[in-house]
Amino acid sequence: NAGVTQTPKFQVLKTGQSMTLQCAQDMNHEYMSWYRQDPGMGLRLIHYSVGAGITDQGEVPNGYNVSRSTTEDFPLRLLSAAPSQTSVYFCASSPRPLMNTEAFFGQGTRLTVV
Amino acid sequence: AQSVTQLGSHVSVSEGALVLLRCNYSSSVPPYLFWYVQYPNQGLQLLLKYTTGATLVKGINGFEAEFKKSETSFHLTKPSAHMSDAAEYFCAVSDRSNTGNQFYFGTGTSLTVIP
């Protein structure tokens, strides 16, 4: 049972570099989202998608781009990495946009920007 | 927007003692309510949720939570703590409206269990 798969698990970037965090789910979920987790701040929503071709911004979207070309994949792009983007990133999916269902989380990507 | 408050960023209990983790939400219309657990270096997994019906909800690993509308609360309890309960716990809510499209998480409570 794969569920939500995130790659890579760890990444170190230099300031100004770009990269893509990958997220894939095999549960045919319509809703997918990206969060960042920082100490004392809980999880904050970066971007989300309610279906293929549809994305929207969350609470902290600046510096990140997303696209949703398929139901399965929802990559997160860092355009020009900054030390403030050092964080743990989680991808999550849910069966539908109506929010009475649980979110299924990936294992996380620990990103350090130096 | 919703807001979720978890009182106490760190809670320590002795093994076998009662666990009580507090969660309050802000909206006047009761949202859907969730508790998630995060073990070290892992993602979040659902402990339990309240959507409708009975206000006392039972979850995995012996945890339960009670929705109290008058107190806008959804506190998490477990009668007897086990060492394996040491983890980070997050309360989360989502809107009941059909246009609701995100979860709102509290800042988390780190539970330490003392042998």
Interface residues (C-beta under 8 A of the other chain):
Chain A: V4 Y31 S33 Y35 G40 M41 G42 L43 R44 L45 Y48 V50 D56 G58 F90 A92 P97 L98 M99 N100 E102 A103 F105 G106 Q107 G108
Chain B: S9 Y32 F34 Y36 N41 Q42 G43 L44 Q45 L46 K49 T51 F90 S94 D95 R96 N98 G100 N101 Q102 F103 F105 G106 T107 G108
